[in-house]
Structures are given as structure tokens and as C-alpha cells.
Amino acid sequence: MSDKIDVQNINTPGKTTRVDRAKYNAMKSAMLKVMTKTAPGDTAKDIKEAAKAHLPDDLFPAGATSGWWQKTVQLDLEAKGLIKRADTKPLRFYLT
């Protein structure tokens, strides 16, 4: 199995990027644990902060780079239809 995974971005349909599989999966798992299933959902900041408690220290020491990974996973899961964004300010996200 490759140590990379292809991710999508809802803002650039049809384009994929390869990222670290272990970090992607760790952030995805953490986000799925903390995100709500009801609209309007939580802000990206709230999701990132809540997810930090579920991230392994060996991949994210003291939460390092968690913001970048949260955004990467959020955009990929949106592109795949697993989460939606509510039309709010600030933006809020929830599981579908």
C-alpha cells in the first residue's frame, strides 16, 4: 500500500493531489468523531480545535500542521459528498 493518497478539492473539480496517507486518515478519523450531523454544523475553527484531542502525537506533535490537514480533509470530504457546508458566515460544516 502506498504511503500517499489522492485527495480531491471541491473548489477544483477533476483535480487530485497526493498527500500523506497516515496524516490524512488520522485527521479524517478525528474530524468524523467530532463533527455534527445536523445543519448548520460547526465552524472550521471549532472542528480543528475539537479534532486535535483525537490526533496521534507522533503525526501531529502539539497539534502541529493540524489546520492545513483539517482544510485538506474538509475539501476532500466535501468533494466526495460526505460533508456539506451551510450557507452561513462564518462557514459551518456538517456530516451528510
BELVENCOR-V831071 format. One record per pair of residues at least 24 apart in sequence whose ideal C-beta (glycine too) atoms are under 7 Angstrom apart, sorted by the first residue. I is the first residue (numbers start at 1). GAP is how many residues later the second one is. Records with the same first field share a line. If there is no record, write none. Layout:
I = GAP, GAP
//
This chain:
7 = 65, 69
8 = 68, 71, 72
9 = 66, 67, 70
10 = 65, 68, 69
11 = 64
19 = 53
22 = 37
23 = 36, 46
24 = 49
26 = 29, 30, 33
27 = 24, 28, 42, 43, 46
28 = 45
29 = 25
30 = 24, 25
31 = 39, 42
35 = 48, 58, 59, 60
36 = 58, 59
37 = 57, 58
38 = 56
39 = 47, 55
40 = 46, 48, 52, 54
41 = 45, 51, 52, 53
42 = 50, 51
43 = 47, 48, 49
44 = 26, 30, 47, 49
47 = 46
//
